[in-house]
Structure formats: C-alpha cells, structure tokens
C-alpha cells in the first residue's frame, strides 16, 4: 500500500513578493498550471492516494482551488495553521491526519519530475525497522544559488560530512520522529533533524532529473518560459 503524503504549503513566500501578496505561493501559475497542481499530479501518478496539505497565508484560496482532490483521484485533508509553524512544526501538527505509517513530505513550492512511486519501498523499510532507518531524503546537485549544499551521501546513508548535495525538499519520515513535538510548536526541520542523520538512521538517494526550488519571481518566470515552450 502506498504511503500518505504531506505537502508543505503554509509559507508566506516573502522572496516571491509581490506575487504572493494576494495569492498563496503554491497557486502561482507555471507552465499553465498552479505549482501545487504539478505536485498533486506527480503524487497521484506515483500511486499515492491520501494527501494532507497545511496552510496559513491565504489558506482559504488554496482550499477553494484544490478542493477534495477528485481531479487527481486523491483524498485530500487540510491542516490549518493560524500562523505558519515551519516544516517540523507543521508536520507534527498534522500527525493525526497522516495516520500511523511512514509518510512522504514534499514542499509545495518546488517543481520536479521525480517519480514518487520510488518512495514506496523506503516507506515499507522504515515501517519494518524504524530504529535502524527512520527517514529517507532525496538529494540533488547543488544549484547555483546554494553552492555549499546541505549534507553528504555515502553508501546510501545521509551524512553531515563529505561532498555535499542539496536537500530536495522530498523525504519519507516515520511519524515517531515527530511524536514528542507538541501540536502548535514552531520548529524548522533543520538543524533539528540532523540528530537522526548523526545516529545513522537516515538513508538517501541522489536525483538528477528536473528539479527547481522556486524562490523568486525571476525563477518562476524562467521556468514558466521553459515549460511553455
């Protein structure tokens, strides 16, 4: 059975202003679709059926545009945050909606052709032995705006040292990692999650397909032009 998925969509998108002053970042159009539509289509193509999406800034617009997920054959639930709780805080706040098994997490403001079906095996292995393997990260080559990268990868395990790659904002997590975080806590995923890397409990993979972390109007316009061609 495919894991459930959590889309992080609560951020304000400060660097994307003024576009995000009146529109939530995941609804910005690129290549004829909203950013989040690309994500939902990829998740559905990967066999995922249950999706939870969090929101804060202009969240009503997001719910109205996406609805319950019927367009993609998805069952979508919403985790509503009064103010954005950051990545780890947002995940912890949504645990009751995500269910008891490992789940996929992806940011709502990236564009990628990653095949999410590849994460089903990682989810099964995490469920079978979360002490040995509690999370799985997808990494990409460092983009020009982030040349130092985030973390290394050796022998299928994520490390803090060695040649660095960039966290692709795609991962699988065991829910037990977040169980001790009270609902409503503001907490970023990093550096908090590095403790599990240091324990040797995080596997990883390098992805070399299409991937863009869209932070500015200029990046959005460039990708829109490429996709539109």
LUMLO-832402 format. One line per 3 residues: number of its first residue (from 1); their letters; for each residue x, y, z of C-alpha. Coordinates in Angstrom, 3 decimals, decimal comma. Layout:
N
NUM	A	X:Y:Z | ...
END
This chain:
229
1	XXX	0,000:0,000:0,000 | 1,340:3,441:-0,934 | 2,183:5,848:1,887
4	XXX	0,210:9,003:2,543 | 1,804:12,332:1,641 | 2,102:15,735:3,274
7	XXX	2,506:18,883:1,177 | 4,041:21,866:2,932 | 2,082:24,892:1,731
10	XXX	1,897:27,247:4,721 | 4,829:29,536:3,957 | 4,339:33,226:3,275
13	XXX	6,689:33,276:0,258 | 8,401:36,526:1,248 | 11,002:36,394:-1,540
16	XXX	8,238:35,835:-4,095 | 6,505:39,109:-3,237 | 4,638:40,986:-4,617
19	XXX	3,180:37,900:-6,354 | 2,334:36,301:-3,017 | 0,675:39,366:-1,517
22	XXX	-2,679:38,297:-2,978 | -2,012:34,675:-3,996 | -0,611:31,806:-1,904
25	XXX	2,710:30,661:-3,350 | 1,530:27,122:-4,271 | -1,171:28,640:-6,501
28	XXX	1,234:30,703:-8,598 | 0,969:29,573:-12,240 | 3,844:27,946:-14,089
31	XXX	3,575:26,141:-17,411 | -0,201:26,572:-17,471 | -0,831:25,039:-14,032
34	XXX	-0,601:26,108:-10,407 | 2,598:24,926:-8,723 | 0,653:22,649:-6,403
37	XXX	-1,210:21,079:-9,341 | 2,106:19,746:-10,658 | 2,819:18,222:-7,242
40	XXX	-0,597:16,626:-6,887 | -0,408:15,124:-10,352 | 3,027:13,623:-9,649
43	XXX	1,897:12,188:-6,321 | -1,166:10,603:-7,913 | 0,954:9,170:-10,750
46	XXX	3,214:7,655:-8,070 | 0,331:5,672:-6,600 | -0,302:7,906:-3,594
49	XXX	-3,968:8,415:-2,755 | -4,114:10,152:0,663 | -2,681:13,671:0,862
52	XXX	-2,630:16,205:3,692 | -1,845:19,852:2,917 | -1,101:22,506:5,509
55	XXX	-1,761:26,187:5,028 | -1,699:29,525:6,825 | -1,280:32,508:4,463
58	XXX	-4,411:32,881:2,291 | -5,270:29,268:3,015 | -8,909:29,680:2,032
61	XXX	-7,840:30,349:-1,550 | -5,790:27,157:-1,545 | -8,673:25,033:-0,268
64	XXX	-11,087:26,545:-2,781 | -8,734:25,909:-5,704 | -7,690:22,350:-4,788
67	XXX	-10,816:21,029:-3,090 | -11,006:17,410:-2,007 | -8,657:16,072:-4,680
70	XXX	-11,164:14,379:-7,026 | -9,453:15,847:-10,106 | -6,385:13,747:-9,373
73	XXX	-8,090:10,738:-7,799 | -6,806:11,857:-4,399 | -8,342:12,120:-0,948
76	XXX	-7,116:15,482:0,386 | -7,333:16,683:4,000 | -6,278:20,088:5,322
79	XXX	-4,110:21,006:8,292 | -4,991:24,616:9,060 | -2,413:26,730:10,894
82	XXX	-3,172:30,175:12,266 | 0,436:31,157:11,668 | 2,936:29,048:9,766
85	XXX	4,591:26,538:12,099 | 7,686:25,908:9,932 | 8,488:22,489:8,496
88	XXX	8,901:20,201:11,505 | 6,204:22,060:13,427 | 3,786:21,762:10,526
91	XXX	4,410:18,033:10,215 | 3,943:17,479:13,954 | 0,715:19,463:13,875
94	XXX	-0,698:17,188:11,145 | 0,278:13,774:12,560 | -3,289:12,792:13,430
97	XXX	-4,322:13,345:9,796 | -1,365:11,470:8,335 | -2,051:8,148:10,036
100	XXX	0,248:5,664:11,800 | 2,637:4,719:8,985 | 5,605:6,452:7,330
103	XXX	4,619:9,298:5,018 | 6,083:11,297:2,163 | 6,785:15,001:2,702
106	XXX	7,226:17,424:-0,189 | 7,302:21,203:-0,379 | 4,501:22,823:-2,319
109	XXX	6,824:25,361:-3,966 | 9,158:23,042:-5,888 | 8,805:21,802:-9,446
112	XXX	10,091:18,314:-10,237 | 9,508:15,255:-12,399 | 10,564:12,942:-9,559
115	XXX	8,708:9,599:-9,586 | 7,128:9,356:-6,138 | 6,489:5,637:-6,641
118	XXX	10,201:5,225:-5,863 | 9,495:6,105:-2,227 | 7,120:3,216:-1,544
121	XXX	9,991:0,811:-0,813 | 11,652:3,296:1,552 | 8,342:3,696:3,393
124	XXX	7,985:-0,068:3,777 | 11,518:-0,458:5,109 | 11,086:2,421:7,555
127	XXX	7,845:0,863:8,818 | 9,568:-2,504:9,292 | 12,515:-1,212:11,355
130	XXX	12,327:2,494:12,304 | 15,146:2,117:14,816 | 17,598:1,312:12,025
133	XXX	16,003:3,506:9,376 | 13,727:6,355:10,394 | 13,814:8,635:7,353
136	XXX	14,831:8,802:3,704 | 15,959:12,027:1,967 | 16,057:12,852:-1,731
139	XXX	19,100:14,983:-2,606 | 20,041:16,905:-5,753 | 23,174:18,547:-7,124
142	XXX	23,765:21,972:-5,614 | 22,001:24,749:-7,570 | 23,942:27,954:-8,325
145	XXX	22,213:29,857:-5,516 | 23,157:27,179:-2,925 | 26,698:26,068:-3,850
148	XXX	27,637:24,824:-0,365 | 24,873:22,229:-0,286 | 23,327:20,750:2,850
151	XXX	24,566:17,213:3,524 | 26,572:14,329:2,138 | 25,625:10,879:0,869
154	XXX	27,778:7,745:1,118 | 26,781:4,102:0,854 | 23,109:5,020:0,691
157	XXX	23,242:6,852:4,040 | 22,978:10,602:4,586 | 25,979:12,118:6,385
160	XXX	26,990:15,502:7,711 | 30,461:15,316:6,098 | 31,898:14,565:2,673
163	XXX	30,937:16,158:-0,659 | 27,666:17,933:-0,133 | 24,391:17,784:-2,022
166	XXX	21,216:19,839:-1,563 | 18,124:18,579:0,245 | 15,421:18,407:-2,430
169	XXX	12,503:19,065:-0,045 | 11,324:15,492:-0,690 | 11,536:12,853:2,043
172	XXX	9,899:9,962:3,856 | 9,582:10,091:7,657 | 8,448:7,747:10,386
175	XXX	5,774:9,535:12,461 | 7,529:8,576:15,681 | 10,222:11,154:14,957
178	XXX	7,697:13,953:15,500 | 5,630:12,412:18,295 | 7,371:14,421:21,019
181	XXX	6,686:17,800:19,398 | 3,524:19,391:20,855 | 0,934:20,484:18,308
184	XXX	1,267:24,173:17,542 | 5,061:24,269:18,016 | 7,091:26,472:15,656
187	XXX	10,084:24,344:14,591 | 12,212:24,155:11,450 | 13,182:20,737:10,080
190	XXX	16,874:21,627:10,113 | 19,002:21,605:12,177 | 16,510:19,618:14,325
193	XXX	16,505:16,564:12,011 | 20,297:16,322:11,855 | 20,164:14,333:15,103
196	XXX	18,756:11,391:13,147 | 21,453:11,780:10,490 | 24,096:11,680:13,225
199	XXX	22,517:8,492:14,582 | 22,897:6,875:11,148 | 19,139:6,396:10,744
202	XXX	18,624:8,386:7,518 | 19,078:6,853:4,079 | 19,190:8,896:0,924
205	XXX	19,299:8,977:-2,844 | 20,637:11,403:-5,424 | 18,105:12,549:-8,027
208	XXX	19,365:14,017:-11,288 | 16,074:14,773:-13,051 | 14,136:18,037:-13,293
211	XXX	14,049:19,920:-10,000 | 13,559:23,590:-9,186 | 13,131:25,279:-5,821
214	XXX	11,242:28,401:-6,805 | 12,102:31,284:-4,528 | 11,828:34,457:-6,624
217	XXX	9,576:35,885:-9,367 | 12,538:35,677:-11,754 | 12,961:31,923:-11,159
220	XXX	9,232:31,414:-11,626 | 9,240:33,360:-14,919 | 12,239:31,426:-16,257
223	XXX	10,627:28,053:-15,502 | 7,294:29,212:-16,929 | 9,013:30,178:-20,186
226	XXX	10,762:26,779:-20,431 | 7,607:24,778:-19,713 | 5,507:26,912:-22,028
229	X	7,900:26,160:-24,913
END
